[in-house]
Amino acid sequence: MKFIKLGSKPDTFQEQGKGVRYVLSELATDVTIIIGEVKFNLHKFPLLSKSNRLHRLVSQANEENSDEIQLVDFPGGPKAFEICAKFCYGMTVTLNRYNVVAARCASEYLEMTEDVDRGNLIFKIEVFLNSSVLRSWKDSIIVLQTTKSLLPWSEDLKVVGRCIDSIASKTSMDPSSITWSYAYNRKVAVSDGMKFPGKVESVPKDWWVEDICELEIDLYKRVMIAVKSKGRMDGSVIGEALRTYAMRWLPDSIEALVSEAHSWRNKSLLETIICLLPSDKGVTCSCSFLLKLLKVAVLVGADDLSRDDLVRSISLKLDEASVDDLLIPARAPKTTVYDVELVKCLVDRFMARERSSRDKNIPAKSTNDFILGHASWLKVGKLIDGYLAEIARDPNVSLSIFVELLQSIPDSARPIHDALYEAIDTYLQEHASLTKAEKKHLCGLMDVRKLTMDASMHAAQNERLPLRTVVQVLFFEQIRAAAGVQALSHRNTDAVDSTRKTEEYWHKTLPENQNASKSSSEIKVKGEDPQKNMKLVKKGSKNRSSVPQLLPSRSRRIFDKLFVVGKVSGNCENQSSEISGSSQSPTSRIIQGEIKSSGSSSRNRRHSVS
């Protein structure tokens, strides 16, 4: 810590009770200076030789036949005046970073200038400030903190401005020239529990952010504005500084945020942090941090301008958020647990920006190109499906807002509908009062063709789903199973044709003496392949058809019954014409029909029912 000692005489100030201070001397005191509730019994000559103001006040008191002088609104109070008085007596006085500003303001009040005496207190303090205090990182911060209680004197004397400029200049220094002695919150590097003498950690760019967190919000704001005005600081470092300050001062609990005692302070602090966000609209700040600020903004009732700035910044990088980040508590008069409308606003802005950027780019040539070029699009789709599953548990979330948020994500952002199915299923479970029409409408927003096998199996047994949705799940599973068998059959047929063509080519090109042996091998290949082909088809169809057999008997009975009703009513002629009239389930009928169609026997072929 930097300090300076002024004077050489011993300190003879004495205290008489709590309210009286005097100088121990053979000469009787002849003037009383009153500072607040403290009286100083002193001598006129030492004071008048250094203070121009006391000289005038003593002359005025003599005219009024009074030996008491009261100094109103004295900066720094009795302690600051005692420093000035000791300097006038030539006694030893120590100035440091904790009392130098108070002494500077007090000496200005007393007009202890060079006009009165050469080498006066103002001059000595200014030399100490400029040559020592403001050159130190740590001292500059502490001195700036002390200026708060000495306004407006410290402001008028430009002590505040000089401290801020000193701090801002030091933050812009090359980190390689910084040592940990500058930052008093840092420690020497420790590796495996052993300290290495003389070796310190490499200094990161944000080495200074923790140190200035002790400043109050108004001084912190001025420091950050000065740092940004230098133009040498990365936006990411400024974002980290704001995040660190917010973590230091914003309460963790909702009760503390909205308490009447601290609500105004928290609101002012939040709005200040928002206005200090980097000029790139918060792109250099993490999305998680911005969403935390938005949560606080909702809770403390921040102004609309601050909230709009946050929403705009968050919408630029919504794909980096997590579901927990989006769980923003709602405030009255909203009845939901979380602010769903605010999240929908974020999604709408993100999607509008994504669509605009996609329209400007060249269309993707393949699905892989689309996925790589629109990774953020897919991430937000997955994010919102997870968020839907969370808010689905809230009984106060209306069907309309749930559907609106669901539809805010385009189909291309949901290549798989498993998460959406989970959200819809949770909503149906928590909202049992929905009508059949409402359930049908909600489930109709889900594409059962995009469900995985596990999700389809679950949906087929889900009694909460409308019957129409269950039938669709079963139907598309049968189509999937049949398509798998047919694809396997085509692959084996292509293999046989390829082999046959190869044999024919070599048969034509080989010499005549080799044709006999080649013909026997050709006959052997032609004789064996159809059997292998049938075995492969049957084996593949068996494995594929085993999946629908896992469906519950209830689902199979419902599916069979619906198809029987369809045949009686005649409403589904196209579908019924493809389904056998036997008593077997649709699953087994379709699978067996595919297998039999690959054989040569006409007895076992399926016939359409007219």
WOWO-V667429 format. One record per run of one state. SS is the DSSP state (H for helix, E for strand, - for the rest). FROM is the first residue (numbers start at 1). LEN is the number of residues. Records with the same first field share a line. If there is no record, write none. Layout:
SS: FROM-LEN  FROM-LEN
This chain:
-: 1-2  7-2  10-3  17-3  24-7  36-2  43-1  49-3  64-4  71-6  90-1  92-1  97-3  110-11  132-1  136-1  151-2  157-2  172-3  178-12  192-2  196-15  215-2  231-4  250-4  259-4  276-11  301-3  316-2  321-3  327-2  330-8  339-1  361-6  374-1  392-7  408-3  414-4  431-5  444-4  451-2  461-6  510-2  550-3  570-3  577-9  598-13
E: 3-4  9-1  13-4  20-4  31-5  38-5  68-3  91-1  93-4  190-2  194-2  329-1  338-1
H: 44-5  52-12  77-13  100-10  121-11  133-3  137-14  153-4  159-13  175-3  211-4  217-14  235-15  254-5  263-13  287-14  304-12  318-3  324-3  340-21  367-7  375-17  399-9  411-3  418-13  436-8  448-3  453-8  467-43  512-38  553-17  573-4  586-12
